[in-house]
Amino acid sequence: VQLQASGGGLVQTGGSLRLSCAPSARSFSSYGMGWFRQAPGKERAFVARINWHSGLTYYADSVKGRFTITGHANNHTVYLQMNDLQPGDTATYYCTAGLTGTGYDYWGQGTLVTVSS
């Protein structure tokens, strides 16, 4: 199973983007899905997660109040609405899916987000 992410691009400071991610197999099932990002020269970092059963969402402090994670539990599609983007948000964003409440077992190929100042 592959996770297919899309929606990245170039945006100006203060702009918005919406990332999407869906599994390649309709039979795919997960406990939760989320997003990580990796900026040039930095380690991959957690951005947001949603657990399907509880509906609970989790965010990195750096994106709280600006990013919103949503999705559809029936087809395990997840979205990341990113508002008020800043140059510090420039990174490759990776979709991930976990089979447990805290794990990350599947990774997408990444989609590049570039925020110009």
Buried (B, 14 or more C-beta within 10 A) or exposed (E): EEBBBBBBEEBEEEBEBEBBBBBEEEEBEBBBBBBBBBBEEEEBEBBBBBBBEEEEBBBBEBBEEBBBBEBEBEEBBBBBBBBEBBEEBBBBBBBBBBEEEEEBEBBBEBBEBBBEE
